[in-house]
Amino acid sequence: MGIDSLPPVSTFGRDFNYAMWSAGTTAMLCNVPWSADYRDIVKFDTSDLLDTYLSQNAGPVINFTGMTYAKPGMPVRVSLPFNACYAFNYLRVYNGSQPIDGDSPRVFYYFVSDVRYVAPNTTELVIQLDVWQTFNNFVEFGNCYIERGHIGIANENATDHNGRDYLTIPEGLDLGNEYVINETATSDIASINDANPDYWYDIIVATTVSFEGSGGTIDAPVLNTAGGSGFGGLPNGVEFYHFPNINQFRTFMHNLSDKPWVSQGIISVMIVPNIPADELITTTVSVVGGLQVAKLSDFKLKPRVMTGIAPQWRDRVNLGRYAGLRKFLTYPYTLVEMTTYSGKPLVLKPECMPGDAFDYVKLIHLSLPDPRIVVYPYLYNNGGWQDPVYSASGDLITDNAEFLDMVTGIFNLPTFSVVNNSYMSYLASNKNSIAYQHDSADWSQQRALAGNALGFNQAGAGMSLSQNLTEQGVMAQTAGTALANQTATYQALQGGAGSLIGGAASGNPAGVAGGVLGAANQAAGLAIQVNQNNQQLAINTGLARGQNQAQVGTQGYMRDTNREYADFAARGDYQNTIAGINARVQDAKMLQPSTSGQIGGDAFNLSQYKWAVHFKVKTLQASAMAAIGEYWLRYGYAVNRFGQMPSNMAVMDRFTYWKLRETYIRSSRCPEGFRQTLRGIFEKGVTVWRNPSDIGTIDMADNHPLGGITL
């Protein structure tokens, strides 16, 4: 279908646009706080509000008509003095006449970029179309990729999961060189300085000697070997005894001080935190001195979830001017140091800590070897995909978070030794051997004395034997002499008889006389011989008896003196042996006292302060915080996600910064070149103000989020 006719046209034809003016155009020169670089723009809800602002609040205003034709990009001449035009930087142009019926009039806004002198009453203005104010109400933005802006601050979901969802996007800003402590909280474990008895410590003694039934006296010591235990849920050959306070332990050690054969079995005296009574499986036993103590048989301390430490701690962190910038409460701008002052602190990210308090789990393992107290942050970095696991009795098994991969604690519990009386221990442990040594010395003396008596008796018997033998020799010699005398007598009698018989037989008196004389001679010779024999016998027996007496006398002297010396030596040896035994016993008094158990562990903190879990909230130094805070106040947070900008471009009550990486304009009523200009304004970064008077005048901190803003 062809077009047969054209609609009526105005006197200036169909070519009217922002750069073409003609008769009927009205203009307003004024001064505005925004500029052509589009760093700052103002969003008026309607053009009427913009016009009202220009006419009432934009400095000196001049309205005039009679504008001449202007070509695109060409300067405009106005009938104003040159110097007067320096007061203006903005131009509003409007022509109510429209070239086509049904079209609506449009207002155009220009920046005055330069002023040139033409004539005394003619000045040339170099102008540039304000694309934003001219067309912003004629475009509709879509879902854009927001790189940075105040929407990150105004987002009502920003603090969900303590900021982990939105506030942890890296900024790449200088954090300074150190953190400072801003807030602290403490959860006590044990103490010796606190009046509250719940904070005092317990004592556990491990021993290889059973305290139950052992004891006795030095003369009759009793020592029973430990029967083992299931302490801490683990098999152990030693026994453990629990002392709930130091006074009971002191009483026990006092009772044990004179029984070192019992205390020498102690291998550990360990300080531990107070153990809840309901977590102990004990048997009350009577030990040395009748003291009633708890013998640990089998128990395992339950994991204890400690909650409610410093509730709402984030609200107490002093951010000063930047209290509204909740991103400062996320890592790396804030960190939480969890420590027991044992040299192994944990650095925690606040956004990974669920809840509004410092919650942690305390695990206590006190069985040998390697006893320790371990703490870890409860549910730390748990993404919510898995719930904690509990036992049938309701005890925590694992929180399905970082668990034991992120722990600190007290890893070197203090241990102490006990002193043993070595003298008493020596006497008790050598009681039987000392008695044996005494018995042995007695036996040695008795045996020596008996040997001496035996030697004495044997020597006396030898002397009697020698005397008896001498007497028997004398008797033999006497008998021999008597026999010789008798034989000589018999021979003499025989000779005399023969002489007599011979003389008588001869019949001769002379023969008889001779015979008598011969018999007399025989008798005289016999007498001489007998006398000689008897004298020789007396000489021999006298000599034999004299020699025997001399020998027996010497033997008697030797016998007596040997016995006296042997008895003296035996008594001396006995006394010397007893003296040696007594000397060893006396020397035992000088033995250095021995110790049982070990001296070690870290007792300094407990002695000087206490055992506790400390939470230290550390924030940036003031200078670094100010540098980052002022930047965020002015330009907002890094967002890096798609979002919809509000129609009024405002998420804050005074000004809103936008920097888009990808800008979608769904519809517009302007040429494509101006669409690209609008896209470029937001992709280079722009601040949208609600009140032009605030530009360059307000404190950047005096800008608060509007309600109902989400991403």
C-alpha positions in Angstrom: 0.0 0.0 0.0 1.6 3.3 -1.0 1.6 6.6 0.9 -0.4 9.2 -0.9 0.1 12.0 1.4 2.3 13.2 4.3 1.1 14.5 7.7 1.3 18.2 8.4 4.7 19.3 9.4 5.9 22.1 11.6 7.8 25.1 10.3 11.1 23.4 11.1 10.3 20.1 9.4 10.9 16.5 10.5 14.6 17.0 11.3 14.3 18.2 14.9 16.7 16.5 17.4 18.9 17.4 20.3 21.3 19.4 18.1 18.8 21.3 16.0 16.9 24.2 17.5 14.6 26.6 15.9 12.1 29.3 16.7 10.0 28.4 19.7 12.8 26.8 21.6 13.3 27.9 25.2 16.6 27.4 27.0 17.8 27.6 30.6 21.4 28.2 31.6 22.3 27.0 35.1 25.0 25.4 37.2 25.0 21.8 38.3 27.4 19.7 40.5 27.7 16.8 38.2 30.0 16.8 35.2 30.4 15.4 31.7 32.9 12.7 32.8 29.9 10.8 34.3 31.7 9.9 37.5 28.7 11.2 39.4 25.2 11.3 38.1 21.9 12.2 39.7 18.8 10.0 39.3 15.6 12.1 39.5 12.5 10.1 39.6 10.9 12.3 37.0 12.0 15.0 34.5 9.8 17.5 36.4 11.8 17.0 39.5 15.0 17.6 37.5 13.5 20.8 36.0 12.4 22.0 39.4 15.9 21.4 40.7 17.4 23.3 37.8 15.2 26.2 38.2 15.4 26.5 41.9 18.7 25.0 43.1 21.1 25.1 40.3 22.7 28.5 41.0 22.1 31.5 38.8 19.5 30.6 36.2 18.8 32.5 33.0 15.9 31.6 30.7 15.7 32.8 27.2 14.1 32.2 23.8 14.9 32.9 20.2 17.5 30.2 19.7 18.9 29.9 16.3 19.6 26.8 14.2 22.3 24.6 15.5 24.1 21.8 13.6 25.2 18.7 15.5 28.5 19.1 17.3 28.6 22.8 16.5 28.7 25.6 19.1 25.6 27.6 20.1 25.6 31.4 20.3 23.5 33.1 22.9 22.9 36.8 23.5 24.8 37.1 26.7 28.0 38.8 27.7 31.1 36.6 27.7 31.9 36.9 31.4 28.3 36.2 32.4 28.4 32.8 30.6 31.3 31.7 32.9 28.7 31.2 35.6 27.0 28.4 33.8 28.0 24.8 33.0 24.6 23.4 32.1 21.9 24.0 29.5 18.3 22.9 29.3 16.6 23.1 26.0 12.9 22.5 25.3 10.6 23.0 22.3 6.9 22.3 22.8 6.2 22.2 19.0 6.5 18.7 17.5 7.0 17.8 13.9 4.6 14.8 14.0 1.2 14.7 15.5 1.0 12.3 18.5 4.7 12.7 19.4 5.5 14.2 22.8 7.9 17.0 23.4 11.3 16.1 24.8 13.7 18.0 26.9 17.4 18.0 26.1 20.1 18.6 28.6 23.6 19.7 27.8 26.9 20.3 29.5 28.6 23.6 28.6 32.1 22.5 28.0 33.5 25.8 26.9 32.7 29.5 26.5 34.0 31.6 23.6 33.8 35.3 23.0 32.1 36.4 19.8 30.9 40.0 20.4 30.1 42.2 23.4 26.7 40.7 23.6 27.2 37.4 21.8 28.9 34.4 23.3 29.5 31.0 21.8 28.9 28.0 24.0 30.6 24.7 23.3 28.0 22.0 24.4 27.8 18.3 24.9 24.6 16.4 25.3 24.0 15.0 28.8 23.0 11.6 27.7 22.1 10.4 31.2 19.7 13.1 32.1 18.2 13.2 28.6 17.5 9.5 28.2 17.7 7.7 31.6 13.9 7.7 32.0 13.6 6.2 28.5 15.7 3.0 29.1 15.1 -0.2 31.1 18.1 -2.1 32.4 18.1 -5.9 32.6 20.0 -8.4 34.7 23.5 -7.1 34.8 26.8 -8.5 36.0 27.7 -6.3 38.9 31.4 -6.1 39.6 31.3 -3.7 42.5 29.0 -1.4 44.3 27.0 -0.4 47.3 24.5 -3.2 46.6 27.0 -5.4 48.4 26.6 -3.3 51.5 22.8 -2.9 51.2 22.2 -6.6 50.5 20.0 -7.8 53.3 21.4 -11.3 52.7 25.0 -10.2 53.0 25.5 -11.4 56.5 23.9 -14.8 55.9 26.1 -17.5 57.3 28.1 -14.7 58.9 29.1 -13.3 55.5 30.4 -16.4 53.9 27.9 -16.3 51.0 28.5 -12.7 49.9 31.2 -10.9 51.8 34.3 -13.1 51.2 35.0 -12.0 47.6 38.6 -10.9 47.4 39.2 -7.2 47.1 43.0 -7.1 46.5 43.5 -4.3 49.0 46.6 -3.6 51.2 45.9 -5.0 54.6 48.8 -3.4 56.4 51.6 -5.3 58.1 50.0 -6.4 61.4 46.7 -7.1 63.1 45.6 -5.6 66.5 43.6 -7.2 69.2 40.1 -5.7 69.2 38.1 -8.1 71.4 38.9 -11.1 73.7 37.0 -13.9 75.4 38.2 -16.7 77.7 36.9 -20.1 78.7 38.7 -21.5 81.8 40.0 -25.1 82.0 42.0 -25.1 85.3 43.5 -22.6 87.6 45.3 -22.3 90.9 44.6 -18.6 91.4 40.9 -18.5 91.1 38.8 -18.7 94.2 36.2 -20.8 92.4 37.0 -24.4 93.2 35.6 -25.6 89.9 38.7 -24.0 88.3 41.2 -25.9 90.5 42.9 -28.9 89.2 42.9 -32.6 90.0 45.9 -35.0 90.5 46.2 -38.4 88.9 49.0 -40.8 90.1 50.1 -43.7 88.0 52.0 -46.4 89.8 53.5 -49.9 89.2 52.8 -50.7 92.9 49.3 -51.1 94.1 48.5 -48.7 96.9 45.8 -51.0 98.0 47.2 -53.5 100.5 50.8 -52.3 100.3 52.6 -50.7 103.2 53.6 -52.5 106.4 56.7 -51.5 108.3 60.5 -51.4 107.7 60.8 -54.8 109.5 57.8 -56.2 107.7 57.3 -54.3 104.4 54.3 -55.2 102.1 54.6 -54.6 98.4 51.9 -55.6 95.9 52.3 -55.2 92.2 49.8 -53.1 90.3 46.9 -55.0 88.8 46.5 -52.9 85.7 43.5 -50.8 84.5 41.4 -49.7 81.6 42.0 -46.1 82.2 41.0 -43.9 79.3 39.5 -46.9 77.5 42.9 -48.3 76.9 44.6 -51.4 78.5 47.4 -50.4 80.9 49.6 -52.4 83.2 49.8 -49.7 85.8 47.1 -48.4 88.3 45.8 -44.9 88.4 44.5 -43.1 91.5 42.5 -39.9 91.5 42.9 -37.0 94.0 40.3 -34.3 93.6 42.4 -31.7 95.4 45.9 -31.0 96.6 45.1 -31.4 100.3 44.1 -35.1 99.9 47.3 -35.6 97.8 49.4 -34.1 100.5 47.8 -36.3 103.2 48.5 -39.3 101.0 52.1 -38.4 100.5 52.6 -37.7 104.2 51.3 -41.2 105.0 53.6 -42.6 102.3 56.7 -40.7 103.3 58.0 -43.5 105.6 57.1 -46.3 103.1 59.4 -45.6 100.2 59.2 -49.2 99.0 55.6 -48.3 98.1 56.2 -44.8 96.7 59.1 -46.0 94.5 56.5 -47.5 92.2 55.1 -44.1 91.2 55.8 -43.4 87.6 53.7 -40.2 87.2 52.1 -37.5 89.3 50.1 -35.5 86.8 48.1 -32.3 87.1 44.8 -32.5 85.1 41.7 -30.4 84.9 38.8 -31.1 87.1 37.1 -34.3 85.9 33.3 -34.4 86.1 32.2 -37.0 88.7 29.7 -38.5 86.4 32.5 -39.4 83.9 34.6 -41.3 86.4 34.4 -45.1 87.0 36.1 -45.5 90.3 36.4 -47.7 93.3 37.1 -46.2 96.7 39.9 -48.1 98.4 41.8 -47.8 101.6 45.5 -47.1 101.1 48.5 -46.3 103.3 47.4 -44.8 106.5 43.8 -45.8 106.0 43.2 -42.9 103.6 40.2 -43.4 101.3 41.0 -42.6 97.7 39.5 -43.2 94.3 41.1 -45.9 92.2 40.4 -45.4 88.5 39.3 -48.6 87.0 37.8 -47.7 83.6 36.6 -44.5 82.1 36.7 -42.3 79.0 36.1 -38.6 79.3 33.3 -37.5 77.0 33.8 -34.8 74.4 32.3 -31.6 75.9 30.8 -29.0 73.6 31.5 -25.7 75.2 28.9 -23.1 74.0 27.9 -19.6 74.8 31.4 -18.1 75.1 31.1 -14.3 74.3 27.6 -14.4 72.7 27.1 -11.8 70.0 30.8 -11.1 69.9 30.6 -9.6 66.5 28.5 -6.7 67.8 31.2 -5.9 70.3 34.0 -5.6 67.8 34.9 -1.9 67.7 34.9 -0.8 64.1 34.3 2.8 64.9 33.4 4.8 61.8 33.1 1.6 59.8 30.6 -0.3 62.0 28.2 -0.6 59.1 30.8 -2.3 56.9 30.2 -5.8 58.0 32.7 -7.1 55.6 35.3 -6.0 58.1 34.1 -8.9 60.2 35.3 -11.5 57.6 38.7 -12.8 56.8 41.3 -11.4 56.0 40.1 -8.1 57.5 39.3 -9.8 60.8 40.5 -13.1 62.2 40.0 -15.0 65.4 43.0 -16.5 67.1 42.1 -19.5 69.3 44.9 -20.3 71.7 45.8 -21.9 75.0 49.1 -19.9 75.1 51.0 -23.2 74.4 52.6 -22.0 71.2 50.1 -23.6 68.8 47.4 -21.0 68.1 44.7 -21.5 65.5 43.8 -18.8 63.1 40.1 -18.9 62.4 38.1 -17.2 59.7 35.0 -15.5 61.3 32.8 -16.4 58.4 33.6 -20.1 58.9 32.5 -20.0 62.6 28.8 -20.7 62.8 26.6 -19.0 65.4 27.1 -15.8 67.3 29.4 -17.1 70.0 32.7 -18.9 70.3 31.8 -22.6 70.5 34.4 -25.2 70.9 34.8 -28.9 71.8 37.1 -30.0 74.6 38.7 -33.5 74.5 40.7 -34.7 77.5 42.9 -37.8 77.2 44.8 -38.5 80.4 46.0 -42.1 80.0 49.7 -42.8 79.5 51.4 -42.4 77.2 51.0 -38.9 75.7 48.2 -37.4 77.8 46.8 -34.2 76.5 43.9 -31.7 76.4 42.7 -30.9 72.9 40.3 -28.2 71.8 38.9 -27.5 68.4 36.3 -25.0 67.1 32.9 -26.5 67.0 31.3 -26.9 63.5 34.1 -24.9 62.0 33.8 -24.7 58.2 30.8 -27.0 58.2 29.0 -26.2 55.0 25.7 -27.6 56.3 25.8 -30.6 54.1 26.4 -33.1 56.9 25.2 -32.9 60.5 27.3 -33.8 63.6 27.3 -37.5 64.6 26.4 -38.5 68.1 26.6 -41.7 70.0 23.5 -43.6 71.3 24.0 -41.9 74.7 24.0 -38.5 73.1 27.8 -37.8 73.2 29.4 -36.0 70.3 31.5 -38.3 68.1 32.4 -35.9 65.3 31.0 -32.6 64.1 31.7 -33.4 60.5 33.7 -30.2 60.2 37.4 -29.6 60.4 37.4 -31.8 63.6 40.9 -33.0 64.6 42.6 -31.5 61.6 42.3 -28.1 63.4 43.2 -28.4 67.0 45.2 -26.7 69.7 45.4 -27.4 73.4 47.7 -28.4 76.2 49.9 -31.1 74.9 52.5 -31.4 77.7 50.7 -31.8 81.0 52.8 -31.1 84.0 54.2 -34.1 85.8 56.1 -34.2 89.1 58.2 -36.7 91.0 58.0 -37.9 94.6 60.9 -38.2 97.0 61.8 -41.6 98.5 63.7 -42.1 101.8 66.5 -44.2 100.5 67.7 -45.2 104.0 64.3 -46.6 104.9 64.0 -48.1 101.5 67.4 -49.7 102.0 66.5 -51.1 105.4 63.2 -52.4 104.1 64.6 -53.9 100.9 67.6 -55.4 102.8 65.9 -56.6 105.9 66.4 -60.3 105.2 69.9 -59.9 103.8 71.0 -57.9 106.9 69.5 -60.6 109.2 71.3 -63.2 107.1 74.6 -61.3 107.5 74.1 -61.2 111.3 73.4 -64.9 111.4 76.3 -65.5 109.1 78.6 -63.6 111.4 77.3 -65.5 114.4 77.8 -68.8 112.7 81.3 -67.8 111.6 82.2 -66.9 115.1 80.7 -70.1 116.6 82.4 -72.2 113.9 85.8 -70.6 114.6 85.4 -71.0 118.3 84.4 -74.6 117.9 87.4 -75.2 115.6 89.6 -73.6 118.2 88.2 -75.9 120.9 88.7 -78.8 118.6 92.3 -77.9 118.0 92.9 -77.4 121.7 91.4 -80.8 122.5 93.3 -82.5 119.7 96.6 -80.9 120.9 95.8 -82.1 124.5 95.1 -85.6 123.2 98.4 -85.5 121.4 100.2 -84.5 124.5 98.5 -87.3 126.5 99.4 -89.7 123.7 103.1 -88.7 123.8 103.2 -89.1 127.6 101.5 -92.5 127.4 103.9 -93.6 124.8 106.9 -92.5 126.9 105.5 -94.3 130.0 105.0 -97.4 127.9 108.6 -97.1 126.7 109.8 -96.8 130.3 107.7 -99.8 131.3 109.1 -101.7 128.4 112.7 -100.8 129.3 112.0 -101.7 133.0 110.5 -105.1 132.0 113.5 -105.7 129.7 115.9 -104.9 132.5 114.1 -107.1 134.9 114.1 -109.9 132.3 117.9 -109.3 131.7 118.5 -109.4 135.5 116.4 -112.6 135.8 118.3 -114.2 132.9 121.6 -113.2 134.4 120.5 -114.6 137.8 119.5 -117.8 136.2 122.8 -118.0 134.3 124.8 -117.2 137.5 122.9 -119.8 139.5 123.6 -122.3 136.8 127.3 -121.4 136.7 127.6 -121.6 140.5 125.8 -124.9 140.6 128.1 -126.2 138.0 131.1 -125.2 139.9 129.8 -126.8 143.0 128.9 -129.9 141.3 132.3 -130.0 139.5 134.2 -129.5 142.8 132.1 -132.1 144.6 132.5 -134.5 141.8 136.3 -134.3 141.9 136.2 -135.2 145.5 139.0 -132.9 146.1 138.5 -130.4 148.8 140.4 -128.0 146.8 138.1 -128.8 144.0 135.2 -128.3 146.3 136.6 -125.1 147.5 137.3 -124.1 144.0 133.8 -124.9 143.2 132.5 -122.8 146.1 134.8 -120.0 145.0 133.6 -120.3 141.5 130.0 -120.1 142.6 130.8 -117.1 144.7 132.4 -115.3 141.8 129.3 -116.1 139.7 127.1 -114.5 142.4 129.3 -111.4 142.6 129.3 -111.0 138.8 125.5 -111.3 138.8 125.1 -108.6 141.4 127.3 -106.3 139.4 125.4 -107.0 136.2 122.0 -106.5 137.8 123.2 -103.2 139.3 124.4 -102.0 135.9 121.2 -102.9 134.3 119.2 -101.2 137.0 121.3 -98.0 136.8 121.1 -98.0 133.0 117.3 -98.4 133.3 117.1 -95.5 135.6 119.2 -93.4 133.3 117.1 -94.3 130.2 113.7 -93.9 131.9 114.8 -90.6 133.4 115.9 -89.4 130.0 112.7 -90.6 128.3 110.5 -88.9 131.0 112.5 -85.7 130.8 112.3 -85.5 127.1 108.6 -86.3 127.1 107.9 -83.6 129.7 109.8 -81.1 127.7 107.9 -82.0 124.6 104.6 -82.1 126.4 105.3 -78.7 128.0 106.1 -77.1 124.7 103.0 -78.7 123.0 100.8 -77.5 125.9 102.2 -74.0 125.4 101.6 -74.1 121.7 98.1 -75.6 122.3 97.1 -72.9 124.8 98.6 -69.9 122.9 97.1 -71.2 119.6 93.7 -71.4 121.1 93.9 -68.0 122.7 95.0 -66.4 119.4 92.3 -68.3 117.4 89.6 -67.3 120.0 90.8 -63.7 119.8 90.8 -63.8 116.0 87.4 -65.3 115.9 85.9 -62.7 118.2 87.7 -60.0 116.2 86.4 -61.3 112.9 82.9 -61.4 114.3 83.1 -57.9 115.7 84.6 -56.7 112.4 81.8 -58.3 110.4 79.1 -56.8 112.6 80.9 -53.5 112.4 80.8 -53.8 108.6 77.1 -54.6 108.6 76.4 -51.6 110.9 78.6 -49.4 108.8 76.6 -50.2 105.7 73.4 -49.5 107.6 74.8 -46.2 108.8 76.1 -45.3 105.4 72.6 -45.9 104.0 71.4 -42.9 106.1 73.6 -40.8 103.8 72.2 -42.1 100.6 70.7 -39.3 98.5 66.9 -39.5 98.5 65.7 -41.1 95.3 62.8 -39.9 93.2 59.9 -41.7 91.5 58.0 -40.3 88.5 59.1 -37.7 86.1 59.6 -33.9 86.3 58.4 -32.3 83.1 55.5 -30.8 81.2 54.4 -27.2 80.9 53.4 -25.9 84.3 54.3 -22.3 83.7 50.9 -21.2 82.4 49.0 -23.0 85.2 51.3 -21.6 87.9 51.5 -18.0 86.7 48.0 -17.7 85.1 45.7 -20.6 84.3 44.8 -23.0 81.7 42.1 -21.6 79.4 41.0 -21.4 75.8 41.4 -17.8 74.7 39.7 -16.2 71.7 41.4 -13.0 70.4 39.5 -11.1 67.7 42.1 -9.3 65.6 41.3 -6.5 63.2 43.4 -4.4 60.9 45.5 -1.5 62.1 43.7 1.8 62.2 45.6 3.1 59.1 44.8 0.0 57.0 41.2 -0.1 58.2 40.8 3.6 57.3 42.2 3.1 53.8 40.0 0.2 53.1 37.0 1.6 55.0 37.0 4.9 53.1 37.3 3.0 49.8 34.3 0.8 50.7 32.2 3.7 51.9 32.8 5.4 48.5 32.7 2.4 46.2 31.1 -0.4 48.0 32.1 -4.1 48.0 33.2 -6.4 45.2 30.1 -8.3 44.1 31.0 -10.2 41.0 27.6 -11.7 40.3 24.5 -11.0 38.3 21.9 -8.8 39.8 19.1 -6.4 39.0 19.6 -2.7 39.6 16.6 -1.0 41.1 14.7 1.3 38.7 15.8 4.4 40.7 19.4 3.1 40.8 19.4 3.6 44.6 20.3 1.0 47.3 21.6 3.6 49.7 19.9 6.7 51.1 22.4 9.3 49.8 24.4 7.8 47.0 25.0 4.5 45.3 28.1 3.4 43.3 27.7 1.0 40.4 30.4 -0.7 38.4 29.1 -3.3 35.9 31.1 -5.6 33.8 28.2 -6.5 31.5 25.3 -4.1 31.1 22.1 -5.2 29.6 19.6 -2.6 28.4 16.3 -4.4 27.7 14.6 -1.5 26.0 15.2 2.2 25.2 13.8 5.1 23.4 17.1 6.6 22.2 19.6 6.0 19.4 22.0 3.1 19.7 24.9 5.4 20.2 23.3 6.8 23.4 22.6 3.2 24.5 26.3 2.5 24.3 27.0 5.7 26.1 24.7 4.7 28.9 26.3 1.2 29.0 29.8 2.8 29.1 28.8 5.0 32.0 28.0 2.0 34.2 30.8 -0.2 33.0 33.5 2.4 33.8 31.9 2.9 37.3 29.5 5.7 38.3 28.0 7.1 41.5 24.3 7.7 41.4 23.2 10.5 43.8 19.7 11.1 45.0 20.3 14.7 46.0 22.6 16.8 43.8 23.5 19.0 46.8 25.3 16.0 48.4 27.8 15.7 45.6 31.2 16.5 47.1 29.8 17.8 50.3 28.7 14.9 52.6 30.7 12.6 54.8 31.0 9.3 53.0 30.0 7.5 56.1 26.7 9.4 56.2 25.2 7.0 53.7 23.0 4.1 54.9 21.4 1.1 53.2 17.8 1.2 52.1 15.6 -1.6 53.2 14.4 -4.5 51.0 17.6 -4.8 48.9 18.7 -8.3 48.0 21.0 -10.0 45.6 
